[in-house]
Amino acid sequence: MKASAFLYPWDVIGDPDAPARIADLGVRQVTLASAYHSTRALTPLHPRHRVVTAAYAAVLYPPDPGRWDRHPLRPYAAGDWAPGDAYGQAAEALADAGLDVHSWVVLAHSSRLGAEHPDTSVVNAYGDRYPWAPCIARPGVRAYLVELAAEAAVRPGARGTELESCGWYGMAHLHAHDKTGGVALGDAAQYLMSLCFCDTCRAGYAGEGLDPDELGAAVRRALEPVWASGGSAGAGWAAVGKLLGAGFADATLAWRTRAARALQEACVAAVRAAAPPGFRVLLHADPSPYRTGANAGVDPAHILSVADGVVLPCTGGGAESVLPPFAGYARGDTVLAANFTVVSGMGGSPATLAADARRARTLGATDLRLYHAGLASAPDLAAVKEALRALR
């Protein structure tokens, strides 16, 4: 199985040993961030720093002013955490070490965009805006994300790309000093809290035969027992239908699926139009179309007819549920990449990586993704190296 390790440019820049260290793990590829959300990242093996704070979502290369002049929304250049063409500098060093470099592009996830352009954000049934979650149904947002996908994916030297958050973002979000754990929202409640009620989505619901005011009231009624009882309300699409009513639930999903597909199809087409022959386009995905977040909910048959493959969250036994729905639609050249966290402190299990990878392969996985080589400790990387050796 071909393995690729995720990296940030700042994991490589200023550390001349980083490319060889990554290549020595036994990976053939690096998935290198070119557009990324705000984060605070530990760099345990870097010789010059230990913590990098990316203050806002940014592109990690100089954006082309000519490309963006006609867009009211445009990406933000990174600050001192990734100045200049940080992506290009890191990509060149990794390629010199014999590694294939693919770009890693985070799309519908930007708190600064929502703060500076509030009308771009998802609005929940209570009227609260989610500045970190651009509403992908809005034409201006979609145009911005499609342009960003094309520019950030097709960087010099990149042989392919992986598009993260290429779909709906919602309630769930690792926010600074997060204080949202007082009521534990289950899978179904998360969906209801992620439904958007901006003017574009209200019109979309109306197009599905719903009164958006009546729908909003139904969402709030459905959530009242969740607030009163302290949380949950179940998981799975059946639980959403039980909470909201099957008619309401199905109509909301129809609207949201149409909007997500429009974005995904347009992003993949734009990347391919800008890329050289053989450039591979993958999406971070989840096989449940109603799910929101970094791994966008998709219909497996549809997305594998659009993209070259998917990257799927498999840590903690996730492979059992996410791989089989895609395996039946895979073509001979389809990439089904099982993504395993290999940072012990972030819930990963590098010690069981070989066994986990073998199990993923029996479920249809063709590739491995290792999250995240720049965040991992020396013992974790040693375990990864041993696992990849065993897999060979």
N, C-alpha and C positions, 0 to 999 in steps of 0.2 A: 504494500500500500504506500502510495506517495504521501509523504508527510510535509506539512508546512507549518512554520512557527509564526505567530503574530508578533509584530514589533512596532514600536514607535521610533521615529527618527532620532529622538533624543537618547534612545538606548544605544545608538551607534555613534553618533557624532561626539567627538571628544574621547572615545574609547577605541583606540586602535586594535585592541584585542577582540572586540565584539564580533566582527564578521567571522573570524576563525573559530571563535567559541561556539557560535551558532552552527556553522558548517560541521563542526566536530560532533554535534549531537547526532548526526546522521540524517538530518532533513535535507531535502533537495530544493526547497522553496522557502521564501519568506513572504508573508503577507504584511506589507508595510503601510502604515496609516498615511494617507495623503490628505484626508479631510476628516476631522475628528471633533467630538464634543468636548466640553469642559471636563477636566479631570484633575485629580491629585494622585500622582503615580510614584510609587516607591521604585528606586533604581538600585537594588542591593549590591550589584556588581560593578557599577560604574566608578571609575577612578576619581571623578571630580565632583559628583553630587550624589545625594541619596533621595531627595524628593524633588519632583518636577510638578509645578502647578500650572496647568493650562487654564487660564482664567475664563475662557469662553470658547464656543465652537468656532473653529477656524480651519482654513486651508493651510497646509504645511508646505506651501510653495508660493511663488508670486502669482496671484491671479492675473489673467490677461485683461487689461482695462478695455480694450476694444471689444472683447466678447461681452462685457457686462454693461457697456454704455447704454444699451437699449433696455436694460432691465431695471425696474424700480427696486427690486430686491437683489442683493449681491452678497457674495461671501466676504467674511472678514479675514484679513491677513493675520497670521499668528503674531504674538508678541515675542518677548525675549526667550520663551521656552522653545521656539522653533523658528528663528529668524531666517530671512532670505529663502533660498531654496533648500530647506532642511530635508525635505523628501528626496530631492535629487542627489544631494550630497550623500545621504545614507544609502540610497539605492545603488549608487556607483560603487561604494565601498563593499556592499554585499555582493554585487555582481562580480567584482574583482576576486572575491573569495570563492567563486564558482556557483553561487546560488542564483536560482531564478527568482526574480522579484515580481510580485503581483501587488497592485494597489489595493488599499482597504479604504472604502469610502463610506462614511456615515452621512446619511441624507436627512431624513425628517426628524431631527433631534437637535434643537438649538435654542437655549434659553435667551441668548442675546437677541436673536431674531425676534422672538416673541416679545421681549421687553421693549425693543425699539420700534416694532411694528405690531402692536397689539391685535390689530384686525386679522393677522395671519394665524392666530392660535385657535386650538380646539377650545370650545366653550361647553361646559357640562350642563346637565339639566337644571342645576341650581343657579346658573349664570356665572360660575367661576371660570376664569380663563386659565389654561395651562400653557404658560409661555414657553415651556420646553418642547411642546408638541405642536408643530405646524399642522394646520388642517389641510390634508393632501387633496381634498375635494375642491379647494379654491383654485381657480385657473391661474392666478398670479403665483401662488405657492408651487403649483405643479410645474409651471414654466421655469421657475427658479431652480427647482430640484432636478429637472431634466438637464438644464444647462450645467449645473454643478456636477451631475453624474458624468457627463461627457468630459468636462475639463479635468476633474479630479481623478477619473479612472485612467485616462489615456495620457499618462506621464511618460517622458522619455525613458526608454528601457523597460517599461512594464510589459509583461507578456500576457497579462490578464488582470481581472479585477474582481473584487468581492464587494457587493453593495449591501450595506447594513442599514436597517431602519428604512427600507424601501417599501413603505406601507404606513399603516396607522400607528401613531404613538398614542398613549393614553394616560390613565391615572398613575400607573406604576412608574416610578422614576427615582433613581438614587440622587436626591437633592441635598444641597449643603445643609447640615444640621437638620436632617429630616425628622419631623415630629408627627408622622402619620400612622404610627403603629397602635394607637389607642383602640382602634376597631380594626380587627383583622378581616380584610375583605377577601372573600373567596373568589374563585375564578369567575363565577357568574356575576357577582357584584362588581368586580373589576371591569367587566364588559359594560355594565350599565353606567358606571362612573366614567367610562371612556367615550361614551356616545357624545358626538359633537352636535351643538345646537346653534352654530353660527348661521348667518343668513343663507349661505350656500347649502349647508346641510339641511336646514329647515325646508328649503325649496326641494331638495332631493327627496326628503321624506314625503313631501306633498306629491311628488311625482310617483311615489310608490303607493299612493292612495291613503296616506295617513294625514291627519290633522296634527301639525307639529306641536301645537299647544297641548292637545290631548295626549300626545306621546310623552311630552315632558312631564305632565302631571302623572302619567302612568309610571314613568321611571321613578319619580319621587315617592309615589305610593309603594312601589315594589321594594324600595330600599328602606322604608321606615322600619320594618322588622329587623333588618340588619343592624341599624343604629341602636334600636332598642335592646337587642339581645347581645350586643357586643361583637358581632361579626359573622363571618362565613357566608351562608346561604348556598353553599354547594359549588360543584365544579361541573364543567361540561356544558355542551350546548343545550341539553335537555333541561339543565338547571336554569339557564337563561330563559327558556320558554316557560318554565314553571313560574318564575318570578314575574315576568313581564307579560306573559300571554304569548302563545305561539304566533298569532297573526302579527302582533307588534314586533316580536323578535325577528321573524323571518323577513319582514319588510325592511327593518333597519339593516340587517345583514346584506340584503340584496343591494341597497344603496351603497353601503360601505365597500362591498366587494367590487362593484362597478368602478368606484373611484380608485380603489387600490390597483385594480387591473389596468386602468388607464395610465396610472403613474408607472407601474412596472413595465408595461409594454413600451411606453415612450422612453423611459430611461434606458432600457436595453437597446432599443433601436438607435438612440442617440449615441450611445457608447460604440456600438458596432459601426455606425457611420463615420465616427472619428478615428477608429482604431485600425491598425494594420491587419492583414489576413492572419487568421489563426488565433486572434486575441480571444480569450475565454472570459465569459461573463457569468458569474455566479451570484446568487442572492442568499443572504442569511434568512432562513425561513422556518416556519412552524406549520405542520400539516392541518391545523385547525384554523379555518379562515377567519374566525371571530377574534383570534388572539391579537394583541397589540404589543408593540415594543421593538426591541432591536431585531428580534427574529420575527419578521412580519408574518401574520397569518395568511396562508395561501391555499388554493386548491392545487394539489400536487400535479394532476393531469394538465392543468392550464399552465402552471409556471414552468414545467419541463417542456412544454411546447414553445416557450418564449425564450428561456435562458438555457445556458449550457449545463446548468446544474445548480445545486443548493449546498449551503453549509448549515448543518443541523445541530442543535444543542443536545449533546449526549451524556454530559456529566451526571453522575448519580443515578444511573440506570435509565436515562432518557432515551437511549438508543432503541429500547424495546418499543417505545410508542411513536417515535418520530421517523425512524428509517423505513419500516414496512410500507407505510402509505405511499412513499415515493418509489420504492423498489419496483413496483409493478408497472411503472410508467417510464422507467429508465431505458434509454437507447444504448447502443454499444459504446458511444463516446460520452454518455452522461456522467457527470461528476456528482457523486453523493458523498460529501465530506462530513465525516463524524467529528464534531468539535468537542474536545475534552479539555477541561480546565486542568492544568498541570501545576498550579500554585496551591500548595497544601493549605496555606493560610486563607485562601479564597474558596475553600470547599473542594479543591481538586484532590485527585488521588494518583499522583505519578507512580507510586509503587505498584498499582494494579493496571497501569496503562497497557501493557502487552496483552493481558487477558481481556481488558475492555475492548481493545482494538480488534482482537480476534473475534469476539462476540459481535462487534459491529459489522465485521466483514461477512459473517454468516447471515446478517440481517440485510445485506445489500450495500454496505459502505464500500466505496472504491478508494477513498482518500482519508487522511487524517488531518485535522487542524489542532494545533497545540496552543492553548491560551494560558500563559502569554510568556514568551521567553525572556522579555525584558523585566518582567515583574517577579520572576521565579528566583528562589534562592539557589545557592550552589548545590546543596543536597537534592533539591527538586530537579535541577538540570541533570545531575548525575543519574538520578532514577530514570529520567526521560532517555538519556543516552543508552542506558542498559536495556530499557524496553524496546527501543528502536533496533538495537543490535539483535535482540531476541526475535523480533519480528522478521528480520532478514533471514 
